[in-house]
Amino acid sequence: MLTDVLDLWTKVTLGASVFALIIAAFFYVRIKGLDEGNEAMKRIAGYIREGAMAFLAAEYKVLAVYAVVVGGCMAAVPSLGPIAAGWFLCGAFLSLLAGFIGMRAATFANVRTAQAAASGSKANALLTALDGGAVMGLCVAALSLIGLYGVYAMYQGTDHLPTMLHAFAVGASSIALFARIGGGIYTKAADVGADIAGKVLENIPEDDPRNPGVVADNVGDNVGDVAGMGADIYESLVAAIVATMAIGLAINVTTLDGLFATGASLDEPTKRAVAVALPLILAGIGLIVSIAGIFIARAMKNSAPSTVLRAAMVLPPVVLVAITYAILPQFKVAQSVTVALAGGALGGALIGLLTEYYTGHYGPVKGVAEASKTGAGTNVIRGMAVGMESVFVCLLLIAAVAYIANAAMGDLGMYGIGLSAVGMLAGTAIVMTVDAYGPVADNAGGIAEMAGLDPKVREITDELDAVGNTTAAIGKGFAIGSATLTVMALFSAYSLEVNATRLRASLPAMDLAINNPDILIGLLIGAVLPFIVASSTMLAVGKAAGAIVVEIGRQFNEIPGLREGTADPEPKAIVGIATQAALSQMILPGMVAVVGPVVVGWVLGPAALAGTLAGALAVGASMSLFMANSGGAWDNAKKYIEKGGLPGHPKRSDTHKAAVIGDTVGDPFKDTSGPGVAILIKVMSVVSLLIAPLVAGR
């Protein structure tokens, strides 16, 4: 029977998830068993690990209070209750757990990557950094699927399934917002402060051990680009699967017939079961493909790092589509599902390549570098133009993916768009592996510099880091693209849920006409919310970076011998400033995302909330892509100059200083505000889906 096939494949998803955790544990143990290098390297790595875990402990205390308060409020709502609150806490806990494990692995892998480079083996250094990233990638994908499988297995076929899925997704989403923004504020405050004080004011090299901001900067790479990015991708995968499941649960059975192959004779419960289980199963297949991709990448360790990581990101989507095409007949669904899935999977790879073009050492970035010759102003102008152009191209590609999925699935177009988002995120494990690899390689270079290792070591780590910068930019584009598709599916799920609730209450369907004043009011409200989040996070980074510059200047002026290199700096003071800024300034963006939909829905009604989601999607997707790609272009323009891309304009020249200023502007763009806005629109949509039955009658 078809239900037996579904049960088998959902258990395959669970088995793949458990297997992924076993592999992650193996990589973790393998990394810890490697040589850490000399005492100086061990000491510096210890500072970074201590700072990273101290920040995570402080952040998790704040998030624990938030989770308990929100969980208590959910438990008090009769239509939700304690069980939904429990699944909310489960979604939050698994997100935090993935971040904790991944960051521990990254802070062990960084010094061991540096030591592998010191031994003269670029291949072993690449492998160590890759394994460090794989722990995060595998944990993110596996823990999200295990949590969703638990909800599905416990409540499938019952009326409680939608509520429990939504509660789990809200837990994952809201924690991801705090983790991403908090980590982003920390990492960019430390990075910007260290750069301004070191490169501009003191005129000393990057990662100079005399600079007390360098340790905090390396800590920030972990809390922002490992733990924060991990929470972001974890939430994206959960939200995409839940959105598609929710559409499958809410759509009418006549429309649902379009999901199945011609001649498939099934009763309504079986059709619902297939529609709900399919996204979970496809994500499980994606995890299996990603595991294989990780081992293929490891086997290619002797190839050029760029070749290894590009293959790791491009091959899995192709394999996923081929496998899906082969097994879909078992579920009696139409092959149009393959088209929708392929659109998302291949679209994700294309977004990655487009992002690489706009942020790698190609024409746009070289143009930004050339503009630095005439000062910081022209550098900033050119970088903003690159970011704006990238929005046009990337959003057109995302629109094309949505169009293909919608056209392939006919009346089930929004379900198809949900599947395309799942397809884009099915390779989460490999994407997160490659993304987390970057901070590990970056930290390895910092440790090599601070420990005074041979310059040849830094040459190896710099090559690894250069690839990591590109993959990090690709990861951001991938995350934003998948977020856009996911929010489109969540919007549809919200509309279906509201109208189903209104139908049960004998109320007319929600009016989504563009000439509805409630919709237009909501559009304007939604359009301004991304600006509030971007503004607050930019200000937070700017204020904290200013305080760090002042503190670094104080240490250089007041610690005898620091400027001469005969005394040690006090990095804990910098870590403290960045930590306090991150924890205090992440509250407002989080409240906007969680409380905003509740207020709009309760005061203005469900149509206004629908308009708010649409406005936030249009503006948020554009803004996040613009900020991420502008920031990436400024960053790599600076690195292009540092590598000698502009003859006659070396490091610490006026041209280089202009590029450093551009990069300083771009840092909070690409690592704080841009990702924060992308998560904002997802959190708002997931919260709206959860409260849809509560506001439907307003």
C-alpha positions in Angstrom: 0.0 0.0 0.0 1.0 3.6 -0.6 0.9 4.4 3.1 3.5 1.7 3.7 5.7 3.2 1.1 5.4 6.6 2.8 6.2 5.1 6.2 9.3 3.4 4.8 10.6 6.6 3.2 10.0 8.8 6.2 11.9 6.2 8.2 14.7 6.5 5.6 14.7 10.2 6.4 15.0 9.5 10.1 17.7 6.9 9.5 19.7 9.3 7.3 19.5 12.0 9.9 20.8 9.6 12.7 23.5 8.4 10.3 24.5 12.1 9.6 24.9 12.7 13.4 27.1 9.7 13.7 29.3 11.0 10.9 29.4 14.4 12.5 30.5 12.8 15.8 33.2 10.9 13.9 34.5 14.2 12.3 34.4 15.9 15.7 36.5 13.2 17.3 38.9 13.1 14.4 39.5 16.9 14.5 40.1 16.8 18.3 42.7 14.1 17.8 44.8 16.2 15.4 47.9 18.1 16.4 47.3 21.7 17.8 50.7 23.0 17.1 53.0 24.9 19.4 52.2 26.6 22.7 51.6 30.0 21.2 49.1 28.5 18.8 47.3 26.6 21.6 47.1 29.8 23.7 45.7 31.9 20.9 43.2 29.2 19.9 42.2 28.9 23.6 41.4 32.6 23.7 39.2 32.4 20.6 37.4 29.3 21.9 36.9 30.8 25.4 35.5 34.0 23.9 33.2 32.2 21.5 31.8 29.9 24.2 31.5 32.8 26.6 29.4 34.7 24.1 27.3 31.7 23.3 26.6 31.0 27.0 25.6 34.7 27.5 23.4 34.7 24.4 21.8 31.4 25.3 20.8 32.7 28.7 18.9 35.5 27.1 17.3 33.2 24.6 16.3 30.8 27.3 14.4 33.5 29.0 12.7 34.5 25.7 11.8 30.9 25.0 10.3 30.3 28.4 8.3 33.5 28.3 6.9 32.9 24.7 6.3 29.2 25.5 4.4 30.2 28.6 2.2 32.6 26.5 1.6 29.9 24.0 0.6 27.5 26.7 -2.0 30.0 28.0 -3.7 30.2 24.6 -6.5 27.6 24.5 -6.1 26.9 20.8 -2.4 26.2 21.3 -1.8 24.9 24.8 1.1 23.3 26.6 1.9 20.7 23.9 2.3 23.3 21.2 4.5 25.2 23.6 6.6 22.1 24.1 7.1 21.8 20.4 8.0 25.4 20.2 10.7 24.8 22.8 11.9 21.7 20.9 12.4 23.7 17.7 14.3 26.4 19.7 16.4 23.8 21.5 17.5 21.9 18.4 18.5 25.1 16.7 20.6 26.1 19.7 22.1 22.6 19.9 23.2 22.6 16.3 24.9 26.0 16.8 26.6 24.9 19.9 28.1 21.6 18.5 29.0 23.3 15.2 30.8 26.2 16.9 32.7 23.8 19.2 33.9 21.9 16.2 34.9 25.1 14.4 37.0 26.4 17.3 38.8 23.1 17.5 39.4 22.9 13.8 40.9 26.4 13.3 44.2 25.8 15.1 44.5 22.3 13.7 44.0 23.7 10.2 46.8 26.2 10.9 49.1 23.4 12.1 48.3 21.3 9.0 49.4 24.3 6.9 52.5 24.7 9.1 53.4 21.1 8.3 53.4 22.1 4.6 50.3 20.1 3.6 47.6 22.2 1.9 45.6 19.1 1.3 45.4 18.2 5.0 44.7 21.8 5.9 41.8 21.8 3.4 40.5 18.5 4.8 40.7 19.7 8.4 38.7 22.9 7.6 36.2 20.9 5.6 35.7 18.4 8.4 35.2 21.3 10.8 32.5 22.7 8.6 30.9 19.3 8.0 30.1 18.9 11.7 28.0 22.0 11.5 26.4 21.1 8.2 25.4 17.6 9.2 24.1 18.7 12.6 22.0 21.5 11.1 20.3 19.2 8.5 20.0 16.2 10.7 18.5 17.9 13.8 16.0 19.8 11.8 14.8 16.6 10.1 14.7 14.7 13.3 12.6 17.3 15.0 10.1 17.5 12.0 10.0 13.7 11.8 9.0 13.6 15.5 6.1 16.0 15.0 5.0 14.2 11.8 5.2 10.7 13.3 3.3 11.7 16.5 0.5 13.7 14.9 0.1 12.5 11.3 -3.5 12.0 10.4 -4.8 14.1 13.3 -6.1 17.7 13.5 -3.2 18.6 15.8 -0.5 18.2 13.1 -0.7 21.8 11.6 -0.6 23.5 15.0 2.4 21.4 16.2 4.3 21.9 12.9 3.8 25.7 13.1 4.8 25.8 16.7 8.0 23.9 16.0 8.8 26.2 13.1 8.2 29.4 15.2 10.7 28.0 17.8 13.3 27.4 15.1 12.7 30.7 13.3 12.6 33.1 16.3 15.8 31.6 17.8 17.5 31.9 14.4 16.7 35.6 14.2 18.2 36.3 17.6 21.2 34.1 16.9 21.9 35.5 13.4 21.5 39.2 14.4 23.2 38.8 17.8 26.2 37.0 16.2 26.2 39.5 13.3 26.4 42.5 15.6 29.2 40.9 17.6 31.3 39.8 14.7 31.0 43.0 12.7 31.5 45.3 15.7 34.8 43.4 16.5 35.8 43.3 12.8 35.1 46.9 12.0 36.6 48.2 15.3 39.8 46.1 14.8 40.2 47.2 11.2 39.7 50.9 11.8 42.1 50.9 14.8 44.7 48.6 13.3 44.8 49.3 9.5 43.8 52.9 9.5 44.8 54.5 12.8 47.8 52.4 13.8 48.8 51.4 10.3 49.6 47.8 11.3 48.8 44.6 9.4 45.7 42.6 9.6 45.7 40.0 12.5 48.7 41.8 14.1 49.1 40.2 17.6 49.5 43.7 19.1 45.9 44.6 18.2 43.6 43.6 21.1 40.7 43.5 18.6 42.1 40.6 16.6 41.0 37.9 19.1 37.5 39.3 19.3 37.4 39.5 15.5 38.3 35.8 15.2 35.7 35.0 17.9 33.2 36.9 15.8 33.8 34.7 12.8 32.6 31.8 14.8 29.6 33.3 16.6 28.4 35.1 13.4 29.3 32.9 10.4 29.2 29.5 12.1 26.6 29.5 14.9 24.5 32.4 13.4 24.6 31.1 9.8 23.8 27.6 11.1 20.7 28.8 12.9 19.7 30.7 9.7 19.9 27.7 7.4 18.4 25.4 10.1 15.4 27.7 10.2 15.2 28.0 6.4 15.0 24.2 6.0 12.4 23.8 8.7 10.3 26.7 7.3 10.4 25.4 3.7 9.3 21.9 4.7 6.6 23.2 7.1 5.2 25.7 4.5 4.8 22.9 1.9 3.3 20.5 4.5 0.9 23.3 5.5 -0.3 23.8 1.9 -0.8 20.1 1.5 -2.9 20.0 4.7 -5.0 23.0 3.9 -5.6 22.9 0.1 -9.0 21.4 -1.1 -9.0 17.8 -2.2 -10.1 18.6 -5.8 -7.0 20.8 -6.3 -4.9 18.2 -4.6 -5.7 15.7 -7.4 -3.3 17.6 -9.6 -0.4 16.3 -7.6 -0.9 12.7 -8.7 -0.1 10.9 -11.9 -3.0 10.1 -14.4 -4.9 7.1 -13.3 -3.9 7.2 -9.6 -7.0 6.2 -7.7 -6.5 7.2 -4.0 -8.8 8.2 -1.2 -8.6 11.7 0.4 -6.6 10.7 3.5 -4.0 9.0 1.4 -3.7 12.0 -0.9 -3.2 14.2 2.1 -0.6 11.8 3.6 1.4 12.0 0.4 1.2 15.8 0.1 2.4 16.2 3.7 5.1 13.5 3.7 6.6 14.4 0.4 8.7 17.5 1.4 10.1 15.6 4.4 11.1 12.7 2.3 12.7 14.8 -0.4 14.7 16.6 2.2 15.8 13.3 3.6 17.0 12.2 0.1 18.8 15.6 -0.1 20.6 14.8 3.1 21.8 11.4 1.8 23.1 13.1 -1.4 24.8 15.7 0.8 26.6 13.1 2.8 27.9 11.5 -0.3 29.0 15.0 -1.6 30.9 15.6 1.6 32.9 12.4 1.2 33.5 13.1 -2.5 34.8 16.5 -1.6 37.1 15.0 1.1 38.4 12.5 -1.6 39.3 15.5 -3.8 41.5 17.1 -1.1 44.5 17.2 -3.4 42.7 19.3 -6.0 42.6 23.1 -5.9 40.4 24.3 -3.0 38.2 26.3 -5.4 37.5 23.2 -7.5 36.7 21.0 -4.4 34.2 23.4 -2.9 32.6 24.4 -6.2 32.0 20.7 -7.0 30.7 20.1 -3.5 28.0 22.8 -4.1 27.1 22.2 -7.7 27.0 18.3 -8.1 24.5 17.4 -5.3 21.5 19.3 -6.8 22.0 17.4 -10.1 22.2 14.1 -8.3 19.2 15.0 -6.2 17.0 15.7 -9.2 18.1 12.4 -10.9 17.3 10.3 -7.8 14.0 12.1 -7.3 12.9 11.4 -10.9 13.7 7.7 -10.4 11.7 7.2 -7.2 8.7 9.4 -7.6 6.6 6.7 -9.3 6.5 4.9 -5.9 4.4 7.8 -4.5 2.1 7.9 -7.6 2.7 11.6 -8.0 3.1 13.4 -11.3 6.6 14.0 -12.7 5.8 17.7 -12.6 7.0 17.4 -9.0 10.5 16.7 -10.5 10.3 19.9 -12.5 9.4 22.0 -9.4 12.1 20.4 -7.3 14.7 20.7 -10.2 13.8 24.4 -10.5 14.6 25.0 -6.9 17.7 22.8 -6.7 19.3 24.1 -9.9 18.1 27.6 -9.2 20.0 27.5 -5.9 23.2 26.5 -7.7 22.7 29.3 -10.3 22.1 31.9 -7.5 25.4 30.7 -6.0 27.2 31.2 -9.3 25.6 34.7 -9.8 26.6 35.6 -6.3 30.1 34.4 -6.9 30.2 36.6 -10.1 29.2 39.7 -8.2 31.4 39.1 -5.1 34.3 37.2 -6.5 37.4 38.6 -8.3 35.5 39.2 -11.5 34.5 42.3 -13.4 32.2 43.9 -10.8 34.7 43.6 -7.9 37.6 44.7 -10.1 35.5 47.8 -10.9 35.0 48.5 -7.2 38.8 48.2 -6.7 39.5 50.5 -9.6 37.1 53.0 -8.1 39.2 53.0 -4.9 42.0 54.9 -6.8 40.0 58.1 -6.5 39.0 57.7 -2.9 36.5 56.1 -0.5 33.5 57.9 -1.9 33.8 56.5 -5.4 34.5 53.0 -3.9 31.3 53.2 -1.9 29.3 54.5 -4.9 30.6 51.7 -7.1 30.0 49.0 -4.5 26.4 50.1 -4.0 25.8 50.0 -7.8 27.1 46.5 -7.9 24.8 45.4 -5.2 21.8 47.1 -6.9 22.5 45.4 -10.2 22.8 42.0 -8.4 19.4 42.4 -7.0 17.9 42.8 -10.4 19.6 39.6 -11.8 19.1 37.4 -8.7 15.5 38.3 -8.1 14.7 37.7 -11.7 16.2 34.2 -11.4 14.2 33.6 -8.2 11.0 34.7 -10.1 11.9 32.4 -12.9 12.2 29.5 -10.4 8.8 30.3 -9.0 7.3 30.7 -12.4 8.6 27.2 -13.5 7.3 25.6 -10.3 3.9 27.3 -10.6 3.6 26.4 -14.3 4.6 22.8 -13.8 2.1 22.2 -10.9 -0.9 24.1 -12.4 -3.6 24.7 -9.8 -1.1 23.4 -7.2 1.4 26.2 -8.1 2.0 27.4 -4.5 2.7 23.8 -3.4 5.1 23.6 -6.3 6.9 26.8 -5.2 7.1 25.2 -1.7 8.7 22.1 -3.3 11.1 24.3 -5.2 12.2 25.9 -1.8 12.7 22.4 -0.4 14.7 21.5 -3.5 16.9 24.5 -3.0 17.4 23.6 0.7 17.6 19.8 0.3 21.4 20.2 0.1 21.6 22.1 3.3 24.2 19.8 4.8 26.7 20.3 2.0 26.0 24.1 1.7 26.4 24.7 5.4 29.6 22.5 5.4 31.2 24.7 2.7 29.9 27.9 4.4 31.3 27.0 7.8 34.6 26.0 6.2 35.2 29.7 5.5 35.4 30.9 9.2 37.6 27.9 10.1 40.1 28.8 7.3 39.9 32.5 8.2 40.6 31.7 11.9 43.5 29.5 10.9 45.1 32.4 9.1 44.7 34.7 12.1 46.2 32.1 14.4 49.2 31.7 12.0 49.8 35.4 12.0 49.4 36.0 15.7 51.6 33.0 16.5 54.4 34.3 14.2 54.5 31.2 12.0 56.4 31.2 8.7 54.9 33.4 6.0 54.4 30.3 3.8 51.9 29.1 6.3 49.9 32.2 5.9 50.1 31.8 2.1 48.3 28.4 2.4 45.7 29.7 4.8 45.1 32.8 2.7 44.4 30.6 -0.3 41.9 28.5 1.7 40.4 31.7 3.1 40.0 33.3 -0.3 37.9 30.4 -1.4 36.0 30.6 2.0 35.1 34.2 1.3 33.5 33.3 -1.9 31.6 30.3 -0.5 30.4 32.5 2.4 29.0 35.0 -0.1 27.4 32.1 -2.1 25.9 30.8 1.2 24.3 34.2 1.8 22.8 34.4 -1.7 21.6 30.8 -1.3 20.0 31.6 2.1 18.3 34.7 0.8 17.0 33.0 -2.4 15.6 30.1 -0.5 14.0 32.5 2.1 12.2 34.3 -0.7 10.7 31.1 -2.1 9.9 29.9 1.4 8.1 33.1 2.3 6.0 32.9 -0.9 4.9 29.4 0.2 4.3 30.5 3.8 2.1 33.4 2.5 0.0 30.8 0.6 -0.3 28.6 3.7 -1.3 31.6 5.8 -4.1 32.5 3.3 -5.4 29.0 3.1 -5.4 28.7 6.9 -7.2 32.0 7.4 -9.9 31.1 4.8 -10.3 27.6 6.2 -10.9 29.1 9.7 -13.3 31.7 8.3 -15.2 29.0 6.3 -15.7 27.0 9.5 -17.1 30.2 11.2 -19.4 30.9 8.2 -17.5 34.0 7.3 -16.6 35.2 3.8 -13.2 34.5 2.4 -10.4 37.0 3.1 -10.3 39.7 0.4 -6.8 39.9 -1.1 -7.7 42.4 -3.9 -5.1 45.0 -4.4 -7.7 47.7 -4.1 -8.6 46.6 -0.6 -7.5 49.4 1.8 -6.5 46.9 4.4 -4.1 45.2 2.0 -2.6 48.5 0.9 -2.1 49.7 4.5 -0.5 46.3 5.3 1.8 46.7 2.3 3.1 50.0 3.6 3.6 48.6 7.1 5.4 45.5 5.8 7.6 47.7 3.5 9.0 49.7 6.4 9.8 46.9 8.8 13.0 45.7 7.0 14.2 49.3 7.2 13.7 49.3 11.0 15.7 46.1 11.4 18.4 47.2 9.1 18.7 50.6 10.8 18.8 49.2 14.3 21.4 46.6 13.5 23.6 49.1 11.5 23.5 51.5 14.4 24.3 48.7 16.9 27.4 47.8 14.9 28.5 51.4 14.5 28.2 52.2 18.2 29.9 49.1 19.3 32.7 49.5 16.7 33.3 53.1 17.9 33.6 51.9 21.5 36.0 49.2 20.4 38.2 51.7 18.5 38.3 53.9 21.6 39.3 50.9 23.8 42.0 49.8 21.4 43.4 53.3 21.2 43.5 53.4 25.0 45.4 50.2 25.2 48.0 51.3 22.7 48.4 54.6 24.6 48.3 53.2 28.1 50.0 49.8 28.0 53.8 50.4 28.0 55.5 48.5 25.2 52.3 47.4 23.4 53.0 49.4 20.3 56.6 48.1 20.2 55.4 44.5 20.6 57.0 43.9 24.0 53.7 43.8 25.9 50.5 41.8 25.5 47.2 43.4 24.7 43.9 42.9 26.8 41.5 41.2 24.3 38.9 40.4 27.0 37.9 44.0 27.2 37.1 44.0 23.4 35.2 40.7 23.7 33.2 42.2 26.6 32.2 45.4 24.6 31.1 43.3 21.5 29.2 40.8 23.7 27.3 43.5 25.5 26.4 45.3 22.3 25.2 42.1 20.6 23.0 41.0 23.6 21.4 44.4 24.2 20.8 45.4 20.6 19.3 42.1 19.2 16.1 42.6 21.2 14.4 45.2 19.0 14.7 43.3 15.7 13.5 40.2 17.4 10.5 41.9 18.9 9.6 43.5 15.5 9.5 40.0 13.9 7.6 38.2 16.6 5.3 40.9 18.0 4.7 42.9 14.7 2.5 40.2 13.0 0.5 39.7 16.2 -0.2 43.4 16.6 -1.1 43.9 12.9 -3.3 40.8 12.8 -5.1 41.6 16.0 -5.7 45.3 15.4 -6.1 45.5 11.6 -7.2 42.0 10.7 -6.0 39.1 8.6 -6.1 41.0 5.2 -3.8 43.8 6.6 -1.5 41.1 7.9 -1.4 39.5 4.5 -0.5 42.8 3.0 2.2 43.3 5.6 3.8 39.9 4.7 3.7 40.8 1.0 5.3 44.2 1.6 8.0 42.8 3.8 8.7 40.0 1.3 9.2 42.4 -1.7 11.3 45.0 0.2 13.1 42.5 2.5 14.2 40.2 -0.3 15.5 43.2 -2.4 17.2 44.8 0.6 18.9 41.7 1.9 20.3 40.8 -1.5 21.5 44.4 -2.1 23.3 44.5 1.3 24.8 41.1 1.1 26.2 41.5 -2.4 27.4 45.1 -1.9 29.2 44.0 1.3 30.8 41.0 -0.5 31.9 43.2 -3.4 33.6 45.8 -1.0 35.3 43.0 1.0 36.8 41.2 -2.0 37.7 44.5 -3.7 39.9 45.2 -0.7 41.4 41.7 -0.9 42.0 42.1 -4.6 44.1 45.2 -3.9 45.9 43.4 -1.1 46.9 40.6 -3.5 48.4 43.0 -5.9 45.5 43.2 -8.3 46.2 47.0 -8.9 50.0 47.4 -9.6 51.3 50.4 -7.9 48.7 50.4 -5.2 50.0 48.1 -2.5 48.7 47.5 1.0 48.5 50.6 3.2 48.4 52.9 0.1 45.7 55.5 -0.2 43.9 53.3 -2.6 44.0 50.4 -0.2 42.8 52.6 2.7 39.9 53.7 0.6 39.0 50.1 0.0 39.3 49.4 3.7 36.7 52.1 4.3 34.4 50.6 1.8 34.8 47.2 3.4 34.1 48.8 6.8 30.7 49.9 5.4 30.1 46.6 3.8 30.8 44.5 6.9 27.5 45.2 8.7 25.8 45.2 5.3 26.7 41.6 4.5 27.0 39.9 7.9 24.5 41.7 10.1 21.7 43.7 8.5 21.3 41.8 5.2 21.0 38.4 6.8 18.9 39.9 9.6 16.3 41.2 7.1 16.2 37.9 5.3 15.3 36.1 8.5 12.9 38.8 9.5 10.6 38.0 6.6 10.7 34.3 7.4 10.0 34.8 11.1 7.1 37.1 10.4 5.6 34.6 8.0 5.9 31.6 10.3 4.5 33.6 13.3 1.6 34.7 11.0 0.9 31.1 10.1 0.8 30.1 13.7 -1.7 32.8 14.7 -3.8 32.6 11.5 -6.7 30.8 13.3 -6.6 33.4 16.1 -6.8 36.5 13.8 -9.0 35.0 11.0 -12.2 36.4 12.4 -10.9 39.9 13.1 
